[in-house]
Amino acid sequence: EDDIAFLLSIAGRLPHAIQIAAAILYWARKSGSASSESDLYSVRSEFKAAMEKHFTSYWKHFTENERQALKILVGQGKSEDLDPHALQDLLKYGFVNDLDGQYVLLGDIFSDWVKTN
């Protein structure tokens, strides 16, 4: 259960991201390099590096309204400017999750990436 929570925290619920995170965690566990909580930092770092090109590609394919919605959801914009259609598309694509009315991006690494791009 701890591994599942860890994977969801870094990758969210986007199948492609979960697959990459799970593979990195699997190989780290198999080699013994992720045997403790502190060793998971290296898994996070490797996942972040592996996803960089994917995040960049996703960003290029988002509409301007979708990019703006993502920025708003990470606290870089006014919530009243949130386009409901863009939000629905991002929910459908799996980049945003609805947690009882609280919208969150697919994982903390993607959230951090959006904040810096």
Rosetta silent file (secondary structure, phi, psi, omega in degrees, C-alpha in Angstrom):
SEQUENCE: EDDIAFLLSIAGRLPHAIQIAAAILYWARKSGSASSESDLYSVRSEFKAAMEKHFTSYWKHFTENERQALKILVGQGKSEDLDPHALQDLLKYGFVNDLDGQYVLLGDIFSDWVKTN
SCORE:     score description
SCORE:     0.000 S_00000001
   1 L     0.000  -35.267  178.781    0.000    0.000    0.000 S_00000001
   2 H   -64.217  -39.440  179.073    2.859    2.394    0.700 S_00000001
   3 H   -65.176  -39.396  179.527    4.248    1.869   -2.800 S_00000001
   4 H   -64.327  -45.250  178.198    0.846    2.557   -4.357 S_00000001
   5 H   -61.429  -41.375  178.520    0.466    5.776   -2.369 S_00000001
   6 H   -62.132  -47.833 -179.531    3.994    6.800   -3.353 S_00000001
   7 H   -60.412  -43.827  179.624    3.344    6.115   -7.051 S_00000001
   8 H   -66.556  -32.840 -179.598    0.081    8.069   -7.011 S_00000001
   9 H   -68.834  -34.105 -179.030    1.728   10.978   -5.221 S_00000001
  10 H   -93.132  -30.632 -173.099    4.399   11.386   -7.887 S_00000001
  11 H  -108.813  -13.992 -175.285    2.539   10.218  -10.998 S_00000001
  12 L    68.072 -146.701 -176.199   -1.106   10.949  -10.288 S_00000001
  13 L  -114.612   15.158  177.179   -3.589    8.808  -12.186 S_00000001
  14 L   -77.610  116.881 -173.739   -2.295    9.215  -15.722 S_00000001
  15 H   -51.489  -43.804 -178.324   -1.661    5.622  -16.892 S_00000001
  16 H   -61.882  -42.736 -179.756    1.491    6.452  -18.847 S_00000001
  17 H   -67.939  -39.871  177.942    3.043    8.280  -15.885 S_00000001
  18 H   -62.438  -41.510 -179.895    2.105    5.484  -13.466 S_00000001
  19 H   -61.333  -44.146  179.867    3.715    2.930  -15.769 S_00000001
  20 H   -66.524  -45.992 -179.991    6.977    4.883  -15.893 S_00000001
  21 H   -62.380  -42.498 -179.316    7.001    5.515  -12.132 S_00000001
  22 H   -64.625  -39.377  178.813    6.197    1.880  -11.370 S_00000001
  23 H   -64.960  -42.767  178.807    8.997    0.636  -13.619 S_00000001
  24 H   -63.414  -45.249  179.414   11.516    2.953  -11.956 S_00000001
  25 H   -64.460  -41.856  179.031   10.354    1.908   -8.493 S_00000001
  26 H   -57.394  -50.118 -177.562   10.389   -1.783   -9.464 S_00000001
  27 H   -69.028  -32.371  175.948   13.980   -1.671  -10.685 S_00000001
  28 H   -67.415  -42.779  177.699   15.067    0.372   -7.687 S_00000001
  29 H   -64.861  -42.884 -178.493   13.464   -2.156   -5.318 S_00000001
  30 H   -62.475  -37.405 -179.575   14.965   -5.072   -7.257 S_00000001
  31 H   -84.618   -9.016  179.700   18.453   -3.569   -7.039 S_00000001
  32 L    86.299    5.408 -176.332   17.971   -2.671   -3.371 S_00000001
  33 L   -86.175   -4.514  178.025   18.417    1.053   -3.931 S_00000001
  34 L  -125.350   46.822 -176.388   14.898    1.943   -2.739 S_00000001
  35 L   -86.211  -14.962  179.311   14.778   -0.065    0.438 S_00000001
  36 L  -128.650  167.493 -179.901   14.139    2.861    2.750 S_00000001
  37 H   -57.373  -42.076 -177.456   12.016    5.992    2.757 S_00000001
  38 H   -68.478  -27.072  178.967   15.013    8.223    2.118 S_00000001
  39 H   -71.433  -17.573  179.423   16.019    6.146   -0.923 S_00000001
  40 H   -67.875  -17.920  175.964   12.720    7.025   -2.592 S_00000001
  41 H   -57.832  -41.045 -179.818   14.158   10.482   -3.253 S_00000001
  42 H   -67.662  -33.750  176.106   16.289    8.955   -6.022 S_00000001
  43 H   -64.971  -43.998  177.470   13.196    7.304   -7.501 S_00000001
  44 H   -58.805  -45.148 -178.569   11.434   10.692   -7.499 S_00000001
  45 H   -63.524  -42.957  179.755   14.445   12.304   -9.179 S_00000001
  46 H   -66.506  -39.828  177.937   14.662    9.618  -11.844 S_00000001
  47 H   -63.515  -44.535  179.114   10.915    9.851  -12.507 S_00000001
  48 H   -57.861  -45.604  179.422   11.140   13.635  -12.804 S_00000001
  49 H   -65.140  -40.093 -179.101   13.962   13.331  -15.338 S_00000001
  50 H   -67.447  -31.131 -176.226   12.123   10.618  -17.288 S_00000001
  51 H   -89.249  -13.243 -175.925    8.937   12.690  -17.495 S_00000001
  52 H   -51.227  -50.559 -178.074   10.513   16.022  -18.476 S_00000001
  53 H   -66.576  -32.569  178.014   10.246   15.391  -22.218 S_00000001
  54 H   -69.346  -44.186  178.272    6.688   14.085  -21.807 S_00000001
  55 H   -59.350  -42.274  179.146    5.623   17.141  -19.809 S_00000001
  56 H   -62.781  -42.502  178.864    7.111   19.392  -22.484 S_00000001
  57 H   -65.783  -45.144  177.432    5.262   17.506  -25.201 S_00000001
  58 H   -56.742  -47.040 -175.887    1.977   17.602  -23.299 S_00000001
  59 H   -57.650  -42.902 -179.847    2.399   21.336  -22.733 S_00000001
  60 H   -63.996  -30.355 -176.943    2.891   21.980  -26.447 S_00000001
  61 H   -91.271  -12.929  174.643   -0.311   20.081  -27.254 S_00000001
  62 L   -69.383  149.886  172.049   -2.503   21.750  -24.629 S_00000001
  63 L   -74.080  166.366  177.319   -4.621   24.650  -25.791 S_00000001
  64 H   -59.280  -40.124  178.813   -3.882   28.083  -24.360 S_00000001
  65 H   -65.130  -36.705  177.559   -6.991   27.746  -22.156 S_00000001
  66 H   -67.767  -42.467  177.241   -5.806   24.365  -20.863 S_00000001
  67 H   -61.678  -42.805  178.662   -2.355   25.768  -20.047 S_00000001
  68 H   -62.998  -40.794  178.461   -3.996   28.702  -18.272 S_00000001
  69 H   -62.063  -42.443  178.233   -6.242   26.316  -16.310 S_00000001
  70 H   -62.135  -43.704  178.163   -3.228   24.313  -15.172 S_00000001
  71 H   -60.582  -42.949  178.983   -1.472   27.496  -14.051 S_00000001
  72 H   -62.315  -42.173 -177.934   -4.558   28.571  -12.108 S_00000001
  73 H   -66.917  -21.150  176.037   -4.803   25.162  -10.425 S_00000001
  74 L   -98.984   13.137  173.920   -1.216   25.466   -9.148 S_00000001
  75 L    88.585   16.429 -179.519   -1.962   28.910   -7.750 S_00000001
  76 L  -113.405   56.136  178.812   -0.639   31.062  -10.578 S_00000001
  77 L   165.684  173.167 -177.723   -3.781   32.834  -11.649 S_00000001
  78 L   -88.454  130.223 -177.952   -7.249   33.914  -10.640 S_00000001
  79 H   -61.480  -28.823  179.237   -9.763   31.132  -10.047 S_00000001
  80 H   -70.029  -14.621  177.206  -12.513   33.200  -11.647 S_00000001
  81 H   -89.292    1.177 -177.788  -10.542   33.019  -14.923 S_00000001
  82 L   -69.521  119.901  179.021  -10.696   29.209  -14.948 S_00000001
  83 L   -77.193  115.846 -177.138  -12.297   28.029  -18.189 S_00000001
  84 H   -63.217  -29.943  178.470  -14.768   25.246  -17.258 S_00000001
  85 H   -70.483  -41.399  177.430  -14.415   23.614  -20.684 S_00000001
  86 H   -63.776  -41.578  178.424  -10.630   23.466  -20.376 S_00000001
  87 H   -61.054  -44.712  178.802  -11.006   22.025  -16.867 S_00000001
  88 H   -62.217  -39.919  177.730  -13.382   19.331  -18.136 S_00000001
  89 H   -63.882  -43.828  179.821  -10.951   18.434  -20.919 S_00000001
  90 H   -64.599  -36.268  174.719   -8.052   18.183  -18.448 S_00000001
  91 H   -63.883  -44.686 -178.924  -10.179   15.967  -16.195 S_00000001
  92 H   -63.929  -40.524 -179.383  -11.059   13.770  -19.174 S_00000001
  93 H   -71.015  -23.063 -178.721   -7.412   13.512  -20.267 S_00000001
  94 L    97.715    8.772 -179.841   -6.351   12.540  -16.734 S_00000001
  95 L   -84.882  -16.788  179.019   -4.128   15.539  -16.025 S_00000001
  96 E  -130.567  141.283  175.650   -6.439   16.827  -13.294 S_00000001
  97 E  -114.138  144.058  175.407   -8.270   14.890  -10.595 S_00000001
  98 E  -101.730  106.495  179.001  -11.461   15.946   -8.847 S_00000001
  99 E  -105.053   85.341 -179.098  -11.100   15.096   -5.172 S_00000001
 100 L    54.153   49.275  178.103  -14.511   16.029   -3.776 S_00000001
 101 L    86.288   -6.471  176.048  -14.565   19.380   -5.556 S_00000001
 102 E   -98.968  117.578 -178.400  -10.864   20.063   -5.007 S_00000001
 103 E   -92.124  127.610 -179.823   -9.043   19.987   -8.340 S_00000001
 104 E  -131.662  149.263  178.733   -5.459   18.767   -8.250 S_00000001
 105 E   -72.986  168.481 -168.466   -2.931   18.059  -10.961 S_00000001
 106 L   -62.321  -18.155  177.045   -1.883   14.520  -11.798 S_00000001
 107 L  -176.884  162.162 -175.328    1.031   14.394   -9.363 S_00000001
 108 H   -67.558  -27.067  179.023    3.250   16.673   -7.362 S_00000001
 109 H   -70.359  -40.882  176.102    6.092   16.446   -9.869 S_00000001
 110 H   -66.676  -39.499  177.241    3.837   17.636  -12.701 S_00000001
 111 H   -58.519  -45.808  178.219    2.472   20.386  -10.443 S_00000001
 112 H   -63.184  -38.724  179.669    6.007   21.575   -9.751 S_00000001
 113 H   -63.228  -45.342  179.113    6.801   21.417  -13.464 S_00000001
 114 H   -59.919  -39.758 -178.946    3.770   23.555  -14.351 S_00000001
 115 H   -61.875  -29.391 -175.957    4.791   26.145  -11.760 S_00000001
 116 H  -100.165    2.349 -178.506    8.180   26.594  -13.437 S_00000001
 117 L  -123.148    0.000    0.000    7.008   26.624  -17.075 S_00000001
